[in-house]
Amino acid sequence: MSEAQQQHSGDEDGPRPEPIRFFGTTWVHHDGGYRWRRVGLAIGSLAAAAAGAFLVRFAYQGFDTADVGGFVKILFIAAFAVCTALAFRQTWDGFNRRPEAKGDNRGLLLIGFIGSLVAYFLRCLREAPGEKLRRAEYEQAREAHQRRRTARTGNPAARPADVKKRKRR
């Protein structure tokens, strides 16, 4: 284990922070280019959302060129808007709590990919996506480790006899 990994983990035998995609464990101490990674991810996700919106515009123009009618265009816009809103909500909630295994929403999330990208952009303005959840879990694990570690005072067999008798009463 490198010196930097030991520094980030605190104790050698303690809990290790869970890495976040694109950030690794730099979120723990906000070092190693953390701020620049947040800026880069924010710009990248916003650029990808803009490119996605541009592609959706081309798809809409395809409907216009095919002259499919007003109902199909409205249906396309409504379906895309609903999928985008669902993707945003699920991505945003994923930053604050672990996702529950409810079912397979990947199809809806794929259609509404712009919502996920916008959620990433907005979260990067504040923190690394998922940092709040991982920090809370990491702090809880560190506290539990510290309690377990300090609760043990040594080998009970090595205690003096009078201490052993007092404990039994």
N, C-alpha and C positions, 0 to 999 in steps of 0.2 A: 504494500500500500504506500502511495506517495505521501510526502509531507503535507501537501495541500489537501488530500483526502482526509488525513487524520485531523487537520485543522478544522475542516468543515464538519466532521462528524462529532467533534467534542471529545468524548472518551473513546479509547480504542475498542472497548468491549460494549459500548453504548449503541443506541439505535442510530441507523444511518438515514439521512434525509432521502426522500424519494425524488429522483430526478424528474424534471419537467421538460417536455419536448422543446427543443431549441434553446433551453436554458441550462440543462444539466442540474447541478446543485448550486449554481451561482446565486440562486434566489435566497439562500440561507443568510448570507452576509452581504448580499448585493455587491459582489465583487466580480472580477473576471469579465468585464465588459457587459455586465447585467443591463445597465442603462442603454447602451448602444444596441443590445439585442432587442430590448423592448421597443426602441425607436424603429429598428429595422423590421421587426415583426408587424408593428402598427402600419408602417408605410407599405410593406409587402401585402398585408391583408387588405388594405384599402385599395391598392392598385389591382389586386386580383378581383375584388368585388366590382370595381369599375370595369375591368375587362369582361367579367361575367355579365354585367348589365349590358355591355355593348353586344355581346353574343345573343342575349335574350332579345335585344332590339332587332337583330338580324332575323331571329326566329319569327318575331312578330311581323316583320316586313315580308317574310315568306308567306305568312297567312294572307297578308294584304295582296301580294302578287298572285296568289292562288285564288283569290276572290272567293273565300270559303263562307263568307257571311258574317254578320254581326254577332250572332249567338256563339259561334265557335271562338271568335276573338275575345268576347267577354268571358267565356268559359276558360280560355287560356290564361287570361289576366287574373281571374279569380283564383284558379288553381295554383298559379305561380305565387300569388300574394299569400295564400294560405300556407303553402309549403315553406315559403320564406319566413313567415312569422313563426311557424312551428320549429323550423331549424334554429332560428335565433333564440327562441325560448329554451329549447333543449340544450343548446350549446351554453347559453348563459347560466342555466341551472347546473350544468356539469362543472362549472367553475366553483360552485359553492357546496355541492354535495356529490357523493358518489352516485353514478347512475344506477337505477334499478333495472333489473332485467325484466321489462314488461313485455316486450315483443320486438318485432323487427321493423323499425321505422326507417331503415336505411334508404329505401326508395324515396320516401317523402323528403328526407334530409338531403338527398342527392339533388332533387329538383330544386329545393330551396337553399342551395349552397351559398347564395349571396347573404342570407341571414346569418349563417355561421361565420362567414368572413367579417361581417359587420360586428358581430359579437366579439370576435377576436380583436378587431381594431379598437372597439370601445374599452375592452378590458385592459389592453396594453397601455392605454392612456393612464391607468391607475396602478397596475401591477402586472406581473407575469400571469398569464392565464392559468388559473388553478393554484396560485401561490397561497391564497388565504386558506383554502382547504388543506393543502399540504403542510402549511406552517402550523395550523391548529393540531393536525394529527402528529406532526413531528414533536411539537412542544408537549403534547400529552404523553407520547412515548418516552420522551426524555424525563418527564416528571415521574412516570411509573418506574422507569429504570433507576432513577435516583432514590425513590422510596424503597425499592427492593434492595438496592445496594447498601443503603444506610441502616436498614432494619437488621441486617446481619452484623453481629458484633464479634464474630469469631467462632471458634470451635467450642460447642457446648461441653464437650468432654473435658476440655482443658480448664473449665471454671473451678474455682475452689469449692470444697464440699459444703460449706455453710451457705453459699449462694444457691447451690442445687437444692438443699433442704428447704429454703425459703420459697423457692419457685414451686415446689410440690404442694405446699399447703394451700 
